[in-house]
Amino acid sequence: MPGRRTSTMELLAVEAAGRGMEVLTAEEAATAGGPAYWYGGPIAGARLAGRLGFALLEPVDDWLAGLPEEFTGREVRAATVQDAWAIERPTFVKPPRDKSFPADIYADGSRLPSDLDPATPVLLSDVVTFAAEYRLFLLDGQIAAGSRYAVFGRLDPCPLDWHGPIATEIADFVDRLVTDAGPALPSAVVVDVGQLLDAYRPGHQWAVVEANMAWFSHAYAADPARVLDVVLRAAGPREHVKPADLPFVRH
């Protein structure tokens, strides 16, 4: 783990130590041997991956853009910063993986940072309203752990009631998503979903917010033991990577 800890890192460190694993900072790990697992940022992770022999699994940049609108509830397209600079209406713009600039609603392309590499990949999305958003840690297409993390865009973590109606709706949605688009995801990944509101329709529609790397995702109120299970698969020894996961290894 990086030397600067977050609350998720602390929870995972305690759980890993309880399993008999040695927990090291990135600096300490640089002089240690493998096999090793990683939880932390992509820059340090990529620097240490070759030395310590772990492989970082991550979704492909255009996974969200390739989903049918049945699962996104909005138009999402893969583009570049050059394309984003040309937008003329409010659009949600985000980097698909690395946080090279803030993901946000930009009134037009002129509001984006001007010093970005024009070829940087971005996702461009219609502006929508999510009533509530949930983080799901998936392992082999199944929900291993989950947590609500936001309500109407404001941070509001809350454990999922796995026996409640919301959890049932989420599980049904994820089952359909995995059946349709599961092979396009690594076996250990984070998928955020939300209740999408539409002023012209009653109730809500479940939709995918985004997919993320499990080894760089906040756990919020999810069970740290189950989160660690997903992280260990998503950023573990290269020789343990399943053949189906090889296309998702970060290079």
C-alpha positions as CSV (number, residue, x, y, z in Angstrom):
1,M,0.0,0.0,0.0
2,P,1.1,3.6,-0.5
3,G,2.6,5.3,2.6
4,R,-0.3,7.7,2.8
5,R,-3.2,5.7,4.1
6,T,-7.0,6.1,3.5
7,S,-9.8,4.6,5.6
8,T,-10.2,1.8,3.1
9,M,-6.5,1.0,3.2
10,E,-6.6,0.8,7.0
11,L,-9.6,-1.5,6.9
12,L,-8.0,-3.8,4.3
13,A,-4.6,-3.7,6.2
14,V,-6.3,-5.0,9.3
15,E,-8.1,-7.7,7.4
16,A,-5.0,-8.8,5.5
17,A,-2.9,-8.9,8.7
18,G,-5.6,-11.0,10.3
19,R,-5.1,-13.5,7.5
20,G,-1.4,-13.7,8.2
21,M,-0.3,-11.4,5.3
22,E,2.5,-8.9,5.8
23,V,1.3,-5.3,5.0
24,L,4.0,-3.0,3.6
25,T,4.2,0.5,2.3
26,A,5.2,1.0,-1.4
27,E,8.7,2.0,-0.2
28,E,9.1,-1.0,2.0
29,A,7.7,-3.3,-0.8
30,A,10.3,-2.0,-3.3
31,T,13.0,-3.8,-1.4
32,A,11.0,-6.9,-0.6
33,G,10.4,-9.9,-2.7
34,G,7.2,-11.4,-4.0
35,P,4.7,-12.7,-4.4
36,A,2.8,-9.5,-3.7
37,Y,-0.6,-8.0,-3.9
38,W,-1.4,-4.3,-4.4
39,Y,-3.9,-1.7,-3.2
40,G,-3.3,1.9,-4.1
41,G,-2.9,4.2,-7.1
42,P,-2.1,3.3,-10.7
43,I,1.2,5.2,-11.0
44,A,2.9,3.5,-8.0
45,G,1.2,0.2,-8.9
46,A,2.5,0.3,-12.4
47,R,6.0,1.1,-11.2
48,L,6.1,-1.8,-8.8
49,A,4.1,-4.4,-10.8
50,G,7.1,-5.7,-12.7
51,R,9.4,-5.7,-9.7
52,L,7.0,-7.5,-7.4
53,G,5.3,-9.7,-10.0
54,F,1.7,-8.6,-9.5
55,A,-0.8,-8.0,-12.3
56,L,-3.4,-5.2,-12.2
57,L,-6.8,-6.0,-13.7
58,E,-8.9,-3.1,-14.9
59,P,-11.9,-2.6,-17.2
60,V,-11.3,-1.4,-20.7
61,D,-11.7,2.3,-21.4
62,D,-14.8,2.0,-23.6
63,W,-16.7,-0.6,-21.6
64,L,-19.4,1.8,-20.4
65,A,-19.8,3.4,-23.8
66,G,-20.3,0.0,-25.4
67,L,-23.2,-1.0,-23.2
68,P,-26.7,-0.9,-24.6
69,E,-28.8,2.0,-23.3
70,E,-30.9,-0.5,-21.4
71,F,-28.0,-0.5,-18.9
72,T,-26.8,3.1,-19.1
73,G,-30.1,5.0,-19.3
74,R,-28.3,7.7,-21.2
75,E,-26.0,8.2,-24.2
76,V,-22.3,7.5,-23.3
77,R,-19.6,7.7,-25.9
78,A,-15.9,7.1,-25.9
79,A,-13.9,10.0,-27.2
80,T,-10.7,12.0,-26.6
81,V,-9.9,15.3,-24.9
82,Q,-9.7,16.8,-28.4
83,D,-13.4,15.8,-28.9
84,A,-14.3,17.1,-25.5
85,W,-12.9,20.5,-26.2
86,A,-15.4,20.8,-29.0
87,I,-18.6,20.1,-27.0
88,E,-21.1,23.0,-27.0
89,R,-23.6,21.9,-24.4
90,P,-23.5,20.7,-20.8
91,T,-21.9,17.2,-20.8
92,F,-20.6,15.0,-18.0
93,V,-16.9,14.4,-18.9
94,K,-14.6,11.9,-17.1
95,P,-11.4,10.1,-17.7
96,P,-12.3,6.4,-17.9
97,R,-9.5,5.2,-15.5
98,D,-6.8,7.5,-14.2
99,K,-7.9,10.8,-12.5
100,S,-6.0,13.1,-14.9
101,F,-8.7,15.8,-14.5
102,P,-11.9,16.1,-12.3
103,A,-14.9,14.2,-13.6
104,D,-17.7,16.7,-13.7
105,I,-20.4,18.4,-15.7
106,Y,-18.8,20.9,-18.0
107,A,-21.0,23.6,-19.6
108,D,-18.9,23.4,-22.8
109,G,-15.5,22.2,-23.9
110,S,-13.8,25.5,-23.0
111,R,-14.2,24.7,-19.3
112,L,-11.9,21.7,-19.5
113,P,-8.3,22.1,-18.6
114,S,-6.3,23.4,-21.6
115,D,-3.0,21.7,-20.8
116,L,-4.3,18.1,-21.3
117,D,-2.9,15.8,-24.0
118,P,-5.5,16.0,-26.8
119,A,-5.3,12.2,-27.3
120,T,-6.2,11.5,-23.7
121,P,-9.3,9.1,-23.6
122,V,-12.5,10.4,-22.1
123,L,-16.1,9.4,-21.7
124,L,-18.8,11.9,-22.7
125,S,-22.2,11.3,-21.1
126,D,-25.6,13.0,-21.1
127,V,-26.3,14.9,-17.9
128,V,-28.7,12.8,-15.7
129,T,-29.8,12.6,-12.1
130,F,-29.0,9.6,-9.9
131,A,-31.2,9.5,-6.7
132,A,-28.8,7.1,-5.1
133,E,-25.5,5.4,-6.1
134,Y,-24.1,2.1,-5.0
135,R,-20.6,0.6,-5.2
136,L,-20.5,-3.1,-6.0
137,F,-17.4,-5.3,-5.8
138,L,-17.9,-8.1,-8.2
139,L,-16.0,-11.5,-8.2
140,D,-16.6,-14.0,-11.0
141,G,-19.8,-12.1,-12.0
142,Q,-21.3,-12.2,-8.5
143,I,-21.7,-9.3,-6.0
144,A,-19.1,-10.0,-3.2
145,A,-19.6,-6.7,-1.3
146,G,-21.5,-3.5,-1.7
147,S,-22.4,-0.2,-0.2
148,R,-24.5,2.9,-1.0
149,Y,-22.1,5.8,-1.4
150,A,-24.1,8.8,-2.5
151,V,-27.6,10.3,-2.5
152,F,-28.4,13.0,-5.1
153,G,-24.7,13.4,-5.7
154,R,-23.8,14.0,-2.1
155,L,-21.6,11.5,-0.2
156,D,-23.8,9.4,2.1
157,P,-22.3,5.9,2.7
158,C,-24.6,3.2,4.1
159,P,-24.3,-0.6,4.3
160,L,-26.6,-2.5,2.0
161,D,-29.5,-4.4,3.6
162,W,-28.9,-7.6,1.7
163,H,-32.5,-8.8,2.7
164,G,-34.2,-5.5,1.6
165,P,-35.9,-4.7,-1.7
166,I,-33.2,-2.4,-2.9
167,A,-30.6,-5.1,-2.7
168,T,-32.9,-7.5,-4.6
169,E,-33.4,-4.9,-7.4
170,I,-29.6,-4.4,-7.6
171,A,-28.9,-8.1,-7.7
172,D,-31.5,-8.6,-10.5
173,F,-30.0,-5.7,-12.5
174,V,-26.4,-7.0,-12.0
175,D,-27.5,-10.5,-13.1
176,R,-28.9,-9.1,-16.4
177,L,-25.8,-6.9,-16.8
178,V,-23.3,-9.8,-16.3
179,T,-25.3,-12.0,-18.6
180,D,-25.1,-9.4,-21.3
181,A,-21.8,-7.7,-20.7
182,G,-19.9,-9.8,-18.1
183,P,-17.3,-11.3,-20.5
184,A,-16.2,-7.7,-21.3
185,L,-15.2,-7.2,-17.6
186,P,-12.3,-8.8,-15.6
187,S,-13.3,-11.4,-13.0
188,A,-12.6,-8.9,-10.2
189,V,-13.9,-5.4,-10.7
190,V,-15.9,-2.6,-9.2
191,V,-19.2,-1.6,-10.9
192,D,-21.1,1.5,-9.6
193,V,-24.9,1.5,-10.3
194,G,-27.6,4.0,-9.5
195,Q,-31.3,4.8,-9.4
196,L,-31.7,7.0,-12.5
197,L,-34.6,9.6,-12.3
198,D,-36.6,10.7,-15.3
199,A,-39.0,13.6,-14.9
200,Y,-41.2,12.1,-17.6
201,R,-41.4,8.6,-16.1
202,P,-42.7,7.5,-12.7
203,G,-40.3,5.6,-10.3
204,H,-36.7,5.0,-11.2
205,Q,-34.5,3.0,-13.6
206,W,-31.4,1.2,-12.6
207,A,-28.3,2.2,-14.6
208,V,-24.6,1.7,-14.6
209,V,-22.7,4.7,-13.4
210,E,-19.2,3.4,-14.2
211,A,-16.7,0.6,-13.8
212,N,-13.5,0.9,-11.8
213,M,-10.4,-1.0,-10.7
214,A,-11.0,-2.9,-7.4
215,W,-7.4,-2.2,-6.3
216,F,-8.0,1.6,-6.4
217,S,-11.7,1.9,-5.2
218,H,-13.0,3.2,-1.9
219,A,-14.9,0.5,0.1
220,Y,-17.3,3.0,1.8
221,A,-19.5,0.9,4.1
222,A,-18.9,-2.5,2.3
223,D,-17.6,-5.5,4.3
224,P,-13.8,-5.1,4.2
225,A,-13.3,-8.9,4.3
226,R,-15.3,-9.4,1.1
227,V,-13.7,-6.3,-0.5
228,L,-10.3,-7.8,0.2
229,D,-11.3,-11.0,-1.6
230,V,-11.9,-9.0,-4.7
231,V,-8.8,-6.8,-4.4
232,L,-6.6,-9.9,-4.0
233,R,-7.9,-11.3,-7.3
234,A,-7.7,-7.9,-9.0
235,A,-4.1,-7.2,-8.1
236,G,-2.3,-10.4,-7.3
237,P,0.6,-12.5,-8.6
238,R,0.8,-12.5,-12.4
239,E,1.1,-16.3,-12.5
240,H,-2.3,-16.6,-10.8
241,V,-4.1,-14.6,-13.5
242,K,-6.8,-16.6,-15.3
243,P,-6.5,-16.8,-19.1
244,A,-9.8,-14.9,-19.5
245,D,-8.4,-12.0,-17.4
246,L,-5.2,-11.6,-19.5
247,P,-6.8,-9.0,-21.8
248,F,-7.5,-6.8,-18.7
249,V,-4.0,-6.7,-17.3
250,R,-2.7,-3.1,-17.1
251,H,0.4,-2.5,-19.2
